[in-house]
Amino acid sequence: MIRLNDFGAQWREVGDAVLTATDRVGKSGQYILGAEVVTLEKRLAIFWGRLHSVGCASGLDALEICLRALGLRPGQKVLTTPLSAFATTLAIIRAGGVPVFVDVDGSGLIDLDQAEEAFDTDQELRFFVPVHLYGNAINLERLAKLRDRFNIKIIEDCAQAIGASWCNIPVGSVGSMAATSFYPTKNLGCMGDGGAVFTDDEDLARLAKSLRNYGQSSKYVHEYLGLNSRLDELQAAIINEAFLPHIERTTARRRAIAQMYSSHITTPSLTLPTVSIDSNSVWHLYPLLVKKERQRFQDFLALHNVDTGFHYPKLIPEQTALLGKSFFVIGDLPNARLFTETQISIPIHPYLTDDEVSYVIDTCNRWCD
Ligand SMILES: *Cc1c(COP(=O)(O)O)cnc(C)c1O
């Protein structure tokens, strides 16, 4: 089976480094917020090109901490996308916000024309959580213009886009804050849950550090009602030792595979992902659109031992958990709906061999609807 994520292959490559990291933490006797977390935060900030990074327990928490640090008040509206991991919206609701959904464009990223119109018509809309979906950077020059024109607070959801950029502007550098996830399937994963917050603002970084640790400003002094959202020392050590040192190589491999797919998948039954030439995607996923009969295509690939996924099969505002909750939907979301009905992700993890990539290409090209 060619899997969407191959943790067996990953372990063969990083296992020794993980054991080294584990040994180091074990011997240190420091399991929470020790030297490894501090080192990782420094390295991540440098890698990301921002002044501060704050480790936390998940991508979901990272987003919630950003929203709370930026002063989101209960009942305030937050513009976001209906096509993402549910965590993007869940964080907004947990922080007390009211999500406002606008449609995506043809690449599945939030439509910035519609976002602009929403900010123009609704003065109550002061927060924006855009998602760099599938590893693909949204137009950061336009995002910066929206930020400046409407004076809005932007939190970039970079969980799928570690290392991506738009015209050499890195994702996460336009918003006041950015959040990412180290969930194992992410481009920079760990071996459990983890996440991080990024900002250039020292006060916001201090606030995020307080919020992740019960809202303490110093030991036993609680200024806020915070979370328990500390990044484990073990996970930080594993990222430091086994994953972060290879991020350039694993990203290059994802890009090479995407290149092969985009050049050689030629069947007219599939639509290849559209990525602007200005976006240097890190290809967290390789999203195809199946013109007809997606389920039959998925079954066909499964029969030929190629694992696939749908990202995402249901619009967030139509999830049961949102029933009776306060939120707004602008328009009918036709593009996002098209993705829920026709999108499919084929394997693009960095441990795929060239033979496996060729096999996936051939299998796709043998599909006719
Ligand atoms: C994975 C993901 C999250 C949530 O991260 P967790 O670490 O699983 O909480 C948020 N947003 C997006 C776009 C994601 O892909």
The ligand as an SDF file (V2000), in Angstrom:
LIG
                    3D

 15 15  0  0  0  0  0  0  0  0999 V2000
   -3.7830   20.3720   11.6630 C   0  0  0  0  0  0  0  0  0  0  0  0
   -4.3780   21.7020   11.5120 C   0  0  0  0  0  0  0  0  0  0  0  0
   -4.7730   22.4620   12.6240 C   0  0  0  0  0  0  0  0  0  0  0  0
   -4.8060   21.9170   14.0240 C   0  0  0  0  0  0  0  0  0  0  0  0
   -3.6230   21.4310   14.5000 O   0  0  0  0  0  0  0  0  0  0  0  0
   -3.6340   20.3700   15.7330 P   0  0  0  0  0  0  0  0  0  0  0  0
   -2.2100   20.3290   16.1550 O   0  0  0  0  0  0  0  0  0  0  0  0
   -4.1340   19.0780   15.1880 O   0  0  0  0  0  0  0  0  0  0  0  0
   -4.5210   20.9170   16.7830 O   0  0  0  0  0  0  0  0  0  0  0  0
   -5.2540   23.7270   12.4140 C   0  0  0  0  0  0  0  0  0  0  0  0
   -5.3540   24.2470   11.1710 N   0  0  0  0  0  0  0  0  0  0  0  0
   -5.0080   23.5420   10.0810 C   0  0  0  0  0  0  0  0  0  0  0  0
   -5.1450   24.1640    8.7350 C   0  0  0  0  0  0  0  0  0  0  0  0
   -4.5200   22.2410   10.2140 C   0  0  0  0  0  0  0  0  0  0  0  0
   -4.1990   21.5450    9.1160 O   0  0  0  0  0  0  0  0  0  0  0  0
  1  2  1  0
  2  3  1  0
  2 14  2  0
  3  4  1  0
  3 10  2  0
  4  5  1  0
  5  6  1  0
  6  7  2  0
  6  8  1  0
  6  9  1  0
 10 11  1  0
 11 12  2  0
 12 13  1  0
 12 14  1  0
 14 15  1  0
M  END
$$$$
